[in-house]
Amino acid sequence: MLRFMPVGDSMTIGSAGEHTWRYRLWRHLCDTHGGPFTFVGPREELYDKAADAPTSLAYAEPGFPRRHLAGWGEGWLHMAPLIGDAVRQHRADVLLVSLGLIDLGFYTDAEQTAENVRAFVAGAREAAPRIRMVLLPVIPNIRAEGDASFAEQVDRFNVLLAKAVADLDEPRSPILLASRPESYDIHVDTYDGTHPNASGEHLIAGAFAGAMWEAWGVGEAYAAGTG
């Protein structure tokens, strides 16, 4: 049983009524992965905007393994201290990580955020020395269009993230840097300039699926419209 743990911020937890990219990836792997797998993690809920809290289970399609480690407004800063216990308790084999936008927007600069990436990797490996990870670069959001300094921080962090992956990748615990979806357009693939709509969910799922297929032979290339 291959155990995937999605780790992320608001783009990963999703909000009430959404499918989430987690569901899209699950559907893809059901169709293409030749062995048993599941999604694991200490959380299950979606974010409820009315309650301003992660209290909803109202998935658009609830019939899939909904476990995760994601939180609205959480970033590398928040997840680095949590990842070791989460990996240990839920016996994760592969971490699928989409983090960084919230860090750069509210908490840490690019260099500090990159240090938190390294702390996260160390914590995960301490819990499971053979853990595998796929890290998604930050996709610039609507704020980056009008805030040049923020856009510069996003670009700088993505460079540092690539360097961290190159530095920390090792055969027994490989780390992949997924490719940012080339066609991702925040005016088409999000509902508010940040959070993915259905097409955005497919593109994010496809980024993770493509990285795992190309590097590890897990599943297949992602077909547009899967799930």
PyMOL commands that set and color helices and strands:
alter all, ss='L'
color gray80, all
select helices_A, chain A and resi 10-13+21-32+76-79+83-90+101-107+110-127+142-146+148-168+198-216
alter helices_A, ss='H'
color red, helices_A
select strands_A, chain A and resi 2-8+37-39+46-48+53-56+69-70+94-98+132-136+175-177
alter strands_A, ss='S'
color yellow, strands_A
deselect
rebuild
show_as cartoon
